[in-house]
Amino acid sequence: AAINAKGSDVMFDIFMVSGAGTGVAVAIGGSSTVRNSEITGAGYTDGINASGTGIRVISNYIHDVNGDGIELTTTAPRDILILGNIIDSCAGRGVNITGAAAANATPVPVIGNTIYNCTLSGLRVVDADMLVEFYNNMFYSNGTSSAYNVEWAAGNAELISFHRNNVFYQGAGGASGNLSGATANATEFTTDPLLTNPASGDFTISSGSSPAAGAGSPTSFLGATGTNYQDIGAMQRQVTAGGGGQRVIGG
């Protein structure tokens, strides 16, 4: 790997391009963090591969790698967080959770990510006992004829995992079905999220009429009852609060 995390390492503001092997490998227990970094290049087999017990992947741009954006092979999924990342045009899956977990294992949270145009599934979970909580994510045009935007390869997502407030959109770039082993519920959307120009790397929402606009969870917070601020996906709009001020959530 280009970087081997050793325990409780914190890596941020790193630009990794055209390397070999895995971009960042986490194979030791602890709580390593990869944040605000970019990993790209066909030489990388995976952007990030975690086989240890702890990894936090926050606000990164992982794109155009030769394998998965993020692969979790751990069998003891605790202290893991995948939050606010953009994963774009990977030759494998966006997030690939392949480890075999014990029943009632600690959940894997996958929150507020945008996963776009990966050759294979946007999110793939292999083991029926793996508990995943995924919400506020945008899955857009992932998959070929044998893969999906979201794929539960064994079991059924509704039996053990939890999901809400996601967008699953299979646009022109996706050649397969939208969901396998999971079903969109009343908080989720399968319509075009109206991104500005995702093919050129602009994942902002182009219109307030997007189904992702103000549709994230929670829909009201910080005392702003009835006011929606949080968008689905990694990119957040600037909005005017009730008091006339402005705030930016995420970025």
C-alpha positions in Angstrom: 0.0 0.0 0.0 1.1 3.6 -0.5 0.2 4.3 3.2 -0.1 1.6 5.9 -2.0 3.0 8.9 -0.7 1.7 12.2 -3.3 2.0 14.9 -4.6 5.4 15.7 -3.1 7.4 12.8 -4.8 10.5 11.5 -4.3 11.3 7.8 -5.7 14.5 6.3 -5.2 16.9 3.4 -3.3 14.2 1.4 -3.2 14.1 -2.4 -2.4 10.6 -3.7 -2.2 10.1 -7.4 -1.1 7.3 -9.8 0.3 5.0 -7.2 0.3 1.3 -6.9 -1.5 -1.2 -4.6 -4.0 0.2 -2.1 -4.0 3.9 -1.5 -4.5 3.6 2.3 -4.5 0.2 4.0 -5.7 -0.2 7.6 -4.9 -3.6 9.0 -4.3 -3.0 12.7 -6.8 -2.3 15.4 -7.3 1.3 16.6 -9.2 4.2 15.1 -7.3 5.5 12.1 -8.9 8.4 10.2 -8.5 9.5 6.6 -10.0 12.9 6.1 -10.2 15.7 3.5 -7.9 13.8 1.1 -8.0 12.9 -2.6 -7.0 9.4 -3.9 -7.0 8.8 -7.6 -5.3 6.8 -10.3 -5.7 3.6 -12.1 -2.6 2.2 -10.4 -4.5 1.8 -7.1 -6.3 -1.5 -6.6 -8.5 0.1 -3.9 -8.7 3.7 -2.7 -8.9 2.6 1.0 -8.9 -1.0 2.3 -9.7 -1.7 5.9 -9.3 -5.1 7.5 -8.8 -3.8 11.1 -11.4 -2.9 13.6 -11.5 0.8 13.3 -11.4 3.3 10.3 -13.1 6.7 9.9 -13.3 7.8 6.3 -14.6 11.4 6.2 -14.9 14.0 3.5 -12.6 12.5 0.9 -12.7 12.5 -2.9 -11.8 9.0 -4.2 -12.1 8.5 -7.9 -10.8 6.7 -11.0 -9.1 3.9 -9.1 -8.8 0.4 -10.6 -10.8 -1.4 -7.9 -13.1 -0.3 -5.1 -13.3 3.2 -3.7 -13.5 1.8 -0.1 -13.4 -1.9 0.7 -14.1 -3.2 4.2 -12.8 -6.7 4.7 -13.0 -6.6 8.5 -14.8 -9.3 10.4 -15.1 -7.2 13.6 -16.8 -4.0 12.3 -16.5 -1.6 15.2 -15.5 2.1 15.3 -16.1 2.4 11.6 -17.5 5.5 9.9 -17.9 6.4 6.2 -19.1 9.9 6.1 -19.4 12.7 3.5 -17.2 11.2 0.8 -17.5 11.6 -3.0 -16.6 8.3 -4.7 -16.5 8.7 -8.5 -15.9 6.4 -11.5 -14.1 3.6 -9.7 -13.6 0.4 -11.8 -14.9 -1.7 -8.9 -17.5 -0.9 -6.3 -18.0 2.4 -4.6 -18.2 0.9 -1.1 -17.6 -2.9 -0.9 -18.3 -4.5 2.5 -16.9 -8.1 2.1 -16.1 -9.1 5.7 -18.1 -11.9 7.4 -19.5 -10.5 10.6 -21.0 -12.3 13.7 -24.7 -11.9 14.2 -25.6 -8.6 16.1 -22.2 -7.1 15.3 -21.7 -3.3 15.7 -23.3 -1.4 12.8 -21.3 0.1 10.0 -22.6 3.6 9.4 -22.5 4.9 5.8 -23.8 8.5 5.9 -24.0 11.4 3.5 -21.9 10.1 0.7 -22.2 10.6 -3.1 -21.3 7.5 -5.1 -21.3 8.0 -8.8 -20.6 6.0 -12.0 -18.7 3.1 -10.5 -18.4 0.1 -12.9 -19.8 -2.3 -10.3 -22.2 -1.7 -7.5 -22.3 1.6 -5.6 -22.7 -0.1 -2.3 -22.3 -3.9 -2.0 -22.7 -6.0 1.2 -21.7 -9.6 1.0 -22.5 -11.2 4.4 -26.1 -11.5 5.5 -25.1 -10.9 9.2 -23.4 -7.6 8.4 -25.4 -4.7 9.9 -25.2 -1.5 7.9 -26.9 1.8 8.7 -27.0 3.9 5.5 -28.8 7.2 5.1 -28.5 10.6 3.4 -26.5 8.9 0.6 -26.8 9.5 -3.2 -26.2 6.5 -5.4 -26.1 7.6 -9.0 -25.6 5.5 -12.2 -23.5 2.7 -10.6 -23.4 -0.8 -12.0 -23.1 -2.9 -15.1 -25.4 -5.7 -16.3 -24.4 -7.7 -13.2 -24.3 -5.0 -10.6 -26.5 -2.4 -9.0 -26.6 1.0 -7.3 -27.1 -0.9 -4.1 -26.6 -4.7 -3.8 -27.1 -7.0 -0.9 -25.3 -10.0 -2.3 -26.6 -12.3 0.5 -29.7 -12.0 2.6 -32.1 -9.0 2.6 -31.2 -5.5 3.8 -34.6 -5.0 5.4 -34.0 -8.0 7.7 -31.0 -6.8 9.6 -29.8 -3.4 8.3 -31.4 0.0 8.4 -31.7 2.7 5.7 -33.6 5.9 5.1 -33.3 9.2 3.2 -31.2 8.0 0.3 -31.4 8.7 -3.4 -31.1 5.7 -5.8 -31.0 7.0 -9.3 -30.0 4.8 -12.3 -29.3 7.3 -15.0 -27.9 6.8 -18.5 -24.6 5.5 -17.1 -26.1 2.6 -15.2 -26.9 -0.4 -17.3 -28.4 -2.6 -14.6 -31.2 -2.5 -12.0 -31.3 0.0 -9.2 -31.5 -2.1 -6.1 -30.9 -5.8 -5.3 -31.8 -7.2 -1.9 -33.2 -3.8 -0.7 -36.3 -1.8 -1.4 -36.6 2.0 -1.4 -39.0 3.2 1.3 -41.2 6.3 1.8 -38.2 8.5 2.8 -36.2 7.6 -0.3 -36.2 8.6 -4.0 -35.4 6.9 -7.3 -35.7 10.1 -9.4 -33.0 12.3 -11.0 -31.3 14.3 -8.2 -30.5 17.1 -10.8 -26.8 17.4 -10.1 -25.0 20.3 -11.9 -22.5 18.3 -13.9 -21.4 15.0 -12.3 -19.6 13.7 -15.4 -17.2 16.7 -15.0 -16.9 16.3 -11.2 -19.5 18.9 -10.1 -21.7 17.1 -7.7 -23.6 20.1 -6.4 -27.4 20.2 -6.6 -28.4 22.4 -9.6 -32.0 23.1 -8.5 -34.1 23.4 -5.3 -36.6 21.1 -7.0 -34.1 18.2 -6.7 -35.5 15.4 -4.6 -32.2 15.5 -2.7 -32.8 19.2 -1.6 -33.7 19.4 2.1 -34.6 15.7 2.2 -31.9 14.4 4.4 -32.3 13.1 8.0 -32.9 14.8 10.3 -35.2 17.1 8.4 -35.3 19.6 11.3 -32.5 20.3 13.8 -30.8 23.1 15.8 -34.2 24.4 16.9 -35.3 25.2 13.4 -38.6 23.3 13.6 -40.1 22.6 10.3 -37.1 24.0 8.3 -35.2 21.6 6.1 -31.5 22.3 5.8 -29.7 19.0 5.2 -29.5 17.8 1.6 -28.9 14.1 0.6 -25.4 13.5 -0.6 -22.0 14.8 0.2 -22.5 18.3 -1.2 -24.7 20.8 0.7 -26.3 24.0 -0.5 -26.1 27.3 1.3 -29.6 28.2 2.5 -31.2 31.1 4.3 -32.2 30.4 7.8 -35.4 31.7 9.4 -33.6 34.5 11.1 -32.2 35.9 7.9 -28.7 34.5 8.4 -27.0 31.9 6.4 -25.2 28.7 7.3 -23.4 26.0 5.3 -23.8 22.4 6.4 -21.0 20.1 5.2 -19.3 21.2 2.1 
